[in-house]
Each structure stands twice: as C-alpha cells, then as structure tokens.
Amino acid sequence: MTIISSATTATFSTSTAGDNILVTTNGSIINSTGYAIQTTGPVAYNVGIQIYGEVVAPNKAIQFDGASTGSFFGGTEVFVAEGGIVASDGASALQSAGTDTEVTNAGTISATNRALHFQAGDNIVLNTGTISGLSYAIFADQISISGETEIATAGTLQGSIYNQGG
C-alpha cells in the first residue's frame, strides 16, 4: 500500500495490479498541470484508492486507463471519506476509461465539466456526500467497453446525469 500523508504536487501513477493508495487527512495531491492519480493499463486493475484528504488537478484529478479496448479483468474501487475532496477545474474529477469502477462517496467530488465520467464496463456509484459537475454530475457512456452504471444516492447530485448502458 502506498500512503500519501503529506502535501505533494507530483502525479501518483501506478501500473501495478492490486495496488492500494491511501491519501490521509493530512495528505494531498494537488497537481497544477495534469492528473493527480493515474492508473495505466492494461494491467492496472483491482486498484483500491481511499481518500481522506485532497486530490486536485486541472485536467482529471483521477484517471483510470486500465485496458483501452476489449476484455479486462477486475476493477477499481474509490472511497472518498467525509471531508475528502476530489476536484478538477477541467474535464473530469474522475474518469474511468478502461476498467469497472465502484465509487463510494461521503465527501465531495466536483468538476467544472463532468464530476464522474465512466467510459467502460460496469460501474457503481454509492453517494452520501456531494457529487457536483457544472455540465454533468455523472456521465456514463461506456464508449470503450460496453457495460452499465448503477447509481444510488442519499446525498447531493448537482448537474445532469447521462447514463447510456451498453
């Protein structure tokens, strides 16, 4: 497990299957140019990310590449705790381009475009916090790998929802 317990501006990138990343309440990844957290494919699956601090970047705060097309194995799980922040003033706060993704949010996920963008596979969103996008709170088009997205919320969704099952 990788533990980020202080402030950093470097992109955290992994291509290791089964990697676990913990951003503590004192930890932050605030990148001014690209991604804050990125998994690169085709083998970066079964990655777990827990965020208690801040993950912020101008393009995409979290980018999951996984497999770009075709079949893949496993998935990625993201947990944003109460008080945790995932934010982007660009494309998406979280974009999943090649892996099944489960997002459990009790904190804040926000972006100026799409807060959550799922381009592949089967995805689950469990929200008791705030998911906010000026264009879309959740945009699920599954254009890379077909699948469907399930959404359950007892929290706040600000922005439109686009959900196209594959």
N, C-alpha and C positions, 0 to 999 in steps of 0.2 A: 504494500500500500504506500502510495505517495501522500505525504501530509504537507499541506501548504499552510503554515501557521504564522506567516508574516507577510508584509506587503511585497509584491513583485510586479514587474511590468512585462516580464517575459512570457511568451506563449508557452503553455504547457502542452506538449504534443506526445502522443503515445501511439504505437502501432502494435502493442502487445495485447494479445487476447487475455481476458480475465484481469486486466489491470484495475486497481481501485484507487480513486482520488478523493481525498478529504480536504476541503477548504474550511478551516476552523473559523470561529467567531473573530479571532484576531488576524485571520489570513485574508488575503485578497489578491486577485489577479486583475490588474487594471492596465490593459494594453491600449496604446494610443494609435496603433496602425492596422492591426489585423484581427486575428482571433485571440481569445483568452485561453480557451481549451479546445484542442483539436484531436480527434482520433483519425488515423489514416488507415485505409484498407489495403488489401482486402481482409486482413486477419484481425483487425481491431474490433472484436465483438466481445460480448459478455463483460463490458466495462461498466463499473459502478462509480457514480460520482455523488458525493454528499457535499452540499454547500450550506455552510452556516455563516459565511462571510459574504464578500462581494466578488462577483465575476463580471467584468465590464469590458467591452471592446466596441470599436466603432463599426466594424463590419458585421461580424457574428460573434457573440460572446462565447457560444459553444457550437462547434461544428463537428458532426459525426459523418465521416466519409464512408466507413465500412466498405462493402462491396458496391461498386458503381452500378453494375447491372447483373442480371442473372440471379443465381441462388446464393444464399448465405446462411450462416448458422448463428444461433444465439441472438443476443440483443443487447441493448444498453439501457441502464437504469439511472435516472437522475432524481435525487431527492433534494429539494430546496426547503430548508427548515424555516420556521417562523423567525423573521429578522434577516433571513438570507436574501440576497439580491442577485439576479441575473439580468443584465441590461445591455442594450445596444441602441445607439442613435443611427444605426444603418439598417441593413437588410433584415436581420432576424436576431432575437435574443438567443434562440436555439434552433438550429437547422439540422435535421437528420436526413442525410442523402442516401444512406445505404445500409440501414440496419433497423430491425424492430426496436422501438423505443418506448419505455414507460417513464412518464414524468409524474412525480408526486410533489405537489407544490403547496407549502404552507406559508411561503414568503411572498416575494414579488418577482415576477418575470415580466419585463417590459421592453418594448422596442418602438421606434418611430414607424416601422413598416409592419412586420409580422412578428408577434411575440414568439409563437411556436410555428415552425414550418416542417411538415413531415413529407418527404419525397419518396419514402419507400416503406414497404412492409406493413405489419400490423402494429398499431400504436395505441397506447392507453394514456389518458390524462386524468389524474385524480387531483382535484383542486379544492383547497380550503382557504387559499390565500388570494392573491390578485394576479391575474394574467391580463396584460394590457398591451394592445397594439393600436397605433393610430389607423392603420389600414385593417389589420386582422388580429384578433386575439389568437386564433388558431387557423392555420391554413394547411389543409391536408389534401394534397393532390396525387400522391403516390405515383409520380411520373417515372421514377427509376425502376421500382419493383412494386408490383400490384399488392394491395392489401387494404385494410380498413382501419379507421381510427375510432376508438370509443372514448367518450368524454363524460365524466361525472364531476359535477361541481356543487359545492355548498358555499363557495366563496364568490369572488367577483370576477366576471369576464367583461372586459371593456374592449370593444371593437367587434367586427364581424367574425363569423365562423364560416369557413368554406370546408366542406367535408365531402370529398369525392371518393367513395370506395372503389377499389379496383377489381 
